Amino acid sequence: MAAIGTVIGYLLGGTIANLWRGVDRIRARTALLVVLVGLAVLVLPRGLGLALVTVAVLVVAVRARTVGGIVSCVGALANLAVVQLNGGMPTNASAFFRLVGPAGYARHASHTYLENLNTKLAALDDRIVLPHPLPFAEVLSAGDLILIIGLVALIVERMLPRPGVTRENVIDDGLTAA
């Protein structure tokens, strides 16, 4: 996804240097927020820690006005909801079978969390097959696709030049919003 976002960014006139725009001016309170969220993740239960990280990133993305960041967070929250409600990410058995075939199904099904009648938010579980011969053949969820689209969009957004942004006023850049 990083490569796809980078290629699209280049094709639209962006540069790699723009990706790092504003990083050298991140404010101390942003760094403190990162440390506090990191410490909270260590002491909170796993699901709550992941939710906290995702919401913190969402707040930064909203304040920075990065559509890609916001979309990525929506995908992450969709995945988090399914995982928390089901105790893991369920996989649609039909999609899993289409990807791995009969031999792979027999070999991997016992340690793959397959959806059942009790699966909550089944429409958001792993059910979208990216088939072979793709080098990244996988069964993805809707949240995964939203997350991937958001990350590609975020890379493209960051690569594109921003009108009126100079090295002198980069302190007002989105990365300093937190």
C-alpha positions as YAML, in Angstrom:
chain: A
units: angstrom
residues:
- id: 1
  name: MET
  ca: [0.00, 0.00, 0.00]
- id: 2
  name: ALA
  ca: [2.91, 2.36, 0.70]
- id: 3
  name: ALA
  ca: [4.25, 1.73, -2.79]
- id: 4
  name: ILE
  ca: [0.85, 2.31, -4.36]
- id: 5
  name: GLY
  ca: [0.38, 5.56, -2.41]
- id: 6
  name: THR
  ca: [3.90, 6.71, -3.33]
- id: 7
  name: VAL
  ca: [3.38, 6.02, -7.05]
- id: 8
  name: ILE
  ca: [0.02, 7.82, -7.06]
- id: 9
  name: GLY
  ca: [1.58, 10.72, -5.14]
- id: 10
  name: TYR
  ca: [4.40, 11.01, -7.68]
- id: 11
  name: LEU
  ca: [1.96, 10.83, -10.59]
- id: 12
  name: LEU
  ca: [-0.02, 13.69, -9.06]
- id: 13
  name: GLY
  ca: [3.10, 15.83, -8.66]
- id: 14
  name: GLY
  ca: [4.05, 15.05, -5.08]
- id: 15
  name: THR
  ca: [7.46, 14.34, -3.58]
- id: 16
  name: ILE
  ca: [8.87, 12.08, -0.89]
- id: 17
  name: ALA
  ca: [10.26, 15.16, 0.87]
- id: 18
  name: ASN
  ca: [6.69, 16.37, 1.45]
- id: 19
  name: LEU
  ca: [5.92, 13.20, 3.41]
- id: 20
  name: TRP
  ca: [8.18, 14.45, 6.21]
- id: 21
  name: ARG
  ca: [6.91, 18.04, 6.09]
- id: 22
  name: GLY
  ca: [6.50, 19.33, 9.63]
- id: 23
  name: VAL
  ca: [8.01, 16.34, 11.44]
- id: 24
  name: ASP
  ca: [10.90, 18.47, 12.71]
- id: 25
  name: ARG
  ca: [8.43, 20.84, 14.35]
- id: 26
  name: ILE
  ca: [6.27, 18.42, 16.34]
- id: 27
  name: ARG
  ca: [5.33, 20.12, 19.58]
- id: 28
  name: ALA
  ca: [6.23, 18.76, 23.00]
- id: 29
  name: ARG
  ca: [2.59, 18.19, 23.92]
- id: 30
  name: THR
  ca: [2.23, 15.84, 20.94]
- id: 31
  name: ALA
  ca: [5.23, 13.85, 22.11]
- id: 32
  name: LEU
  ca: [3.79, 13.78, 25.64]
- id: 33
  name: LEU
  ca: [0.46, 12.53, 24.26]
- id: 34
  name: VAL
  ca: [2.27, 9.70, 22.45]
- id: 35
  name: VAL
  ca: [4.10, 8.70, 25.66]
- id: 36
  name: LEU
  ca: [0.90, 8.81, 27.75]
- id: 37
  name: VAL
  ca: [-1.07, 6.74, 25.22]
- id: 38
  name: GLY
  ca: [1.83, 4.27, 25.05]
- id: 39
  name: LEU
  ca: [1.87, 3.91, 28.84]
- id: 40
  name: ALA
  ca: [-1.91, 3.50, 28.92]
- id: 41
  name: VAL
  ca: [-1.67, 0.70, 26.37]
- id: 42
  name: LEU
  ca: [0.74, -1.14, 28.69]
- id: 43
  name: VAL
  ca: [-1.66, -1.10, 31.64]
- id: 44
  name: LEU
  ca: [-5.07, -1.33, 29.97]
- id: 45
  name: PRO
  ca: [-6.64, -4.51, 28.63]
- id: 46
  name: ARG
  ca: [-5.62, -5.15, 25.00]
- id: 47
  name: GLY
  ca: [-8.89, -4.14, 23.32]
- id: 48
  name: LEU
  ca: [-9.24, -0.98, 25.35]
- id: 49
  name: GLY
  ca: [-5.62, -0.05, 24.65]
- id: 50
  name: LEU
  ca: [-6.10, -0.52, 20.91]
- id: 51
  name: ALA
  ca: [-9.29, 1.53, 21.03]
- id: 52
  name: LEU
  ca: [-7.46, 4.30, 22.89]
- id: 53
  name: VAL
  ca: [-4.65, 4.36, 20.31]
- id: 54
  name: THR
  ca: [-7.12, 4.42, 17.42]
- id: 55
  name: VAL
  ca: [-9.20, 7.21, 18.95]
- id: 56
  name: ALA
  ca: [-6.03, 9.23, 19.72]
- id: 57
  name: VAL
  ca: [-4.89, 8.85, 16.10]
- id: 58
  name: LEU
  ca: [-8.40, 9.76, 14.92]
- id: 59
  name: VAL
  ca: [-8.33, 12.97, 16.99]
- id: 60
  name: VAL
  ca: [-4.94, 13.90, 15.51]
- id: 61
  name: ALA
  ca: [-6.18, 13.06, 11.98]
- id: 62
  name: VAL
  ca: [-9.30, 15.18, 12.42]
- id: 63
  name: ARG
  ca: [-7.33, 18.11, 13.81]
- id: 64
  name: ALA
  ca: [-4.78, 17.75, 11.00]
- id: 65
  name: ARG
  ca: [-7.61, 17.58, 8.46]
- id: 66
  name: THR
  ca: [-6.18, 14.49, 6.78]
- id: 67
  name: VAL
  ca: [-8.96, 12.60, 5.06]
- id: 68
  name: GLY
  ca: [-6.72, 9.54, 4.65]
- id: 69
  name: GLY
  ca: [-5.98, 9.47, 8.37]
- id: 70
  name: ILE
  ca: [-9.66, 9.70, 9.24]
- id: 71
  name: VAL
  ca: [-10.62, 6.97, 6.76]
- id: 72
  name: SER
  ca: [-7.84, 4.71, 8.11]
- id: 73
  name: CYS
  ca: [-9.13, 5.14, 11.64]
- id: 74
  name: VAL
  ca: [-12.68, 4.26, 10.56]
- id: 75
  name: GLY
  ca: [-11.33, 1.00, 9.07]
- id: 76
  name: ALA
  ca: [-9.33, 0.26, 12.21]
- id: 77
  name: LEU
  ca: [-12.36, 0.90, 14.43]
- id: 78
  name: ALA
  ca: [-14.50, -1.41, 12.26]
- id: 79
  name: ASN
  ca: [-11.93, -4.18, 12.68]
- id: 80
  name: LEU
  ca: [-11.60, -3.49, 16.39]
- id: 81
  name: ALA
  ca: [-15.37, -3.71, 16.88]
- id: 82
  name: VAL
  ca: [-15.56, -7.12, 15.18]
- id: 83
  name: VAL
  ca: [-12.55, -8.46, 17.10]
- id: 84
  name: GLN
  ca: [-13.86, -7.25, 20.46]
- id: 85
  name: LEU
  ca: [-17.39, -8.55, 19.92]
- id: 86
  name: ASN
  ca: [-16.20, -11.99, 18.77]
- id: 87
  name: GLY
  ca: [-12.99, -12.55, 20.71]
- id: 88
  name: GLY
  ca: [-10.98, -12.53, 17.47]
- id: 89
  name: MET
  ca: [-11.41, -11.75, 13.78]
- id: 90
  name: PRO
  ca: [-13.75, -14.36, 12.31]
- id: 91
  name: THR
  ca: [-13.17, -15.57, 8.77]
- id: 92
  name: ASN
  ca: [-15.94, -16.55, 6.40]
- id: 93
  name: ALA
  ca: [-15.47, -20.29, 5.78]
- id: 94
  name: SER
  ca: [-16.39, -20.06, 2.11]
- id: 95
  name: ALA
  ca: [-13.90, -17.25, 1.47]
- id: 96
  name: PHE
  ca: [-11.19, -19.08, 3.41]
- id: 97
  name: PHE
  ca: [-11.84, -22.27, 1.39]
- id: 98
  name: ARG
  ca: [-11.69, -20.34, -1.91]
- id: 99
  name: LEU
  ca: [-8.28, -18.93, -0.94]
- id: 100
  name: VAL
  ca: [-6.53, -22.01, 0.46]
- id: 101
  name: GLY
  ca: [-8.35, -24.85, -1.32]
- id: 102
  name: PRO
  ca: [-9.30, -28.25, 0.12]
- id: 103
  name: ALA
  ca: [-5.83, -29.25, 1.36]
- id: 104
  name: GLY
  ca: [-5.15, -25.87, 2.93]
- id: 105
  name: TYR
  ca: [-8.60, -25.78, 4.47]
- id: 106
  name: ALA
  ca: [-8.02, -29.09, 6.22]
- id: 107
  name: ARG
  ca: [-4.56, -27.98, 7.37]
- id: 108
  name: HIS
  ca: [-5.41, -24.44, 8.58]
- id: 109
  name: ALA
  ca: [-9.10, -24.46, 9.58]
- id: 110
  name: SER
  ca: [-8.42, -25.79, 13.08]
- id: 111
  name: HIS
  ca: [-6.41, -22.69, 14.01]
- id: 112
  name: THR
  ca: [-8.41, -20.17, 12.00]
- id: 113
  name: TYR
  ca: [-11.35, -18.52, 13.74]
- id: 114
  name: LEU
  ca: [-14.19, -19.36, 11.36]
- id: 115
  name: GLU
  ca: [-17.46, -17.47, 11.56]
- id: 116
  name: ASN
  ca: [-20.54, -19.27, 12.85]
- id: 117
  name: LEU
  ca: [-24.18, -18.48, 13.59]
- id: 118
  name: ASN
  ca: [-23.17, -16.55, 16.72]
- id: 119
  name: THR
  ca: [-20.74, -14.24, 14.91]
- id: 120
  name: LYS
  ca: [-21.53, -10.60, 15.60]
- id: 121
  name: LEU
  ca: [-21.11, -8.04, 12.79]
- id: 122
  name: ALA
  ca: [-20.43, -10.89, 10.37]
- id: 123
  name: ALA
  ca: [-20.64, -8.50, 7.42]
- id: 124
  name: LEU
  ca: [-17.42, -6.88, 8.69]
- id: 125
  name: ASP
  ca: [-15.42, -10.07, 9.23]
- id: 126
  name: ASP
  ca: [-12.76, -11.46, 6.87]
- id: 127
  name: ARG
  ca: [-14.74, -12.38, 3.75]
- id: 128
  name: ILE
  ca: [-13.28, -10.52, 0.77]
- id: 129
  name: VAL
  ca: [-10.91, -12.78, -1.17]
- id: 130
  name: LEU
  ca: [-7.87, -11.36, -2.94]
- id: 131
  name: PRO
  ca: [-7.08, -14.51, -4.91]
- id: 132
  name: HIS
  ca: [-3.89, -16.09, -6.12]
- id: 133
  name: PRO
  ca: [-1.84, -15.28, -8.29]
- id: 134
  name: LEU
  ca: [-1.75, -11.90, -6.53]
- id: 135
  name: PRO
  ca: [1.43, -11.76, -4.45]
- id: 136
  name: PHE
  ca: [-0.64, -10.60, -1.50]
- id: 137
  name: ALA
  ca: [-3.44, -13.18, -1.76]
- id: 138
  name: GLU
  ca: [-5.49, -12.91, 1.40]
- id: 139
  name: VAL
  ca: [-8.97, -12.88, 2.89]
- id: 140
  name: LEU
  ca: [-9.69, -9.32, 4.01]
- id: 141
  name: SER
  ca: [-12.44, -7.58, 5.92]
- id: 142
  name: ALA
  ca: [-14.26, -4.43, 4.89]
- id: 143
  name: GLY
  ca: [-12.33, -2.69, 7.67]
- id: 144
  name: ASP
  ca: [-9.04, -3.87, 6.15]
- id: 145
  name: LEU
  ca: [-10.00, -2.40, 2.77]
- id: 146
  name: ILE
  ca: [-11.08, 0.89, 4.33]
- id: 147
  name: LEU
  ca: [-7.84, 1.01, 6.31]
- id: 148
  name: ILE
  ca: [-5.74, 0.31, 3.19]
- id: 149
  name: ILE
  ca: [-7.58, 2.93, 1.12]
- id: 150
  name: GLY
  ca: [-7.14, 5.44, 3.94]
- id: 151
  name: LEU
  ca: [-3.40, 4.77, 4.25]
- id: 152
  name: VAL
  ca: [-2.89, 5.14, 0.50]
- id: 153
  name: ALA
  ca: [-4.89, 8.38, 0.58]
- id: 154
  name: LEU
  ca: [-2.85, 9.61, 3.56]
- id: 155
  name: ILE
  ca: [0.44, 8.99, 1.74]
- id: 156
  name: VAL
  ca: [-0.86, 10.79, -1.35]
- id: 157
  name: GLU
  ca: [-2.15, 13.70, 0.78]
- id: 158
  name: ARG
  ca: [1.20, 14.09, 2.52]
- id: 159
  name: MET
  ca: [3.18, 13.88, -0.74]
- id: 160
  name: LEU
  ca: [1.24, 16.59, -2.54]
- id: 161
  name: PRO
  ca: [2.44, 20.17, -2.20]
- id: 162
  name: ARG
  ca: [0.24, 22.34, -0.02]
- id: 163
  name: PRO
  ca: [-0.40, 25.86, -1.27]
- id: 164
  name: GLY
  ca: [0.93, 28.51, 1.06]
- id: 165
  name: VAL
  ca: [2.98, 26.11, 3.18]
- id: 166
  name: THR
  ca: [6.57, 27.19, 3.55]
- id: 167
  name: ARG
  ca: [9.33, 26.04, 5.84]
- id: 168
  name: GLU
  ca: [8.73, 29.13, 8.00]
- id: 169
  name: ASN
  ca: [5.04, 28.50, 8.62]
- id: 170
  name: VAL
  ca: [5.13, 24.71, 8.74]
- id: 171
  name: ILE
  ca: [4.51, 24.91, 12.49]
- id: 172
  name: ASP
  ca: [0.84, 25.23, 11.57]
- id: 173
  name: ASP
  ca: [1.04, 21.96, 9.62]
- id: 174
  name: GLY
  ca: [-1.33, 19.15, 10.50]
- id: 175
  name: LEU
  ca: [1.30, 17.13, 12.37]
- id: 176
  name: THR
  ca: [1.48, 19.82, 15.04]
- id: 177
  name: ALA
  ca: [-2.28, 19.85, 15.54]
- id: 178
  name: ALA
  ca: [-2.22, 17.62, 18.60]
...
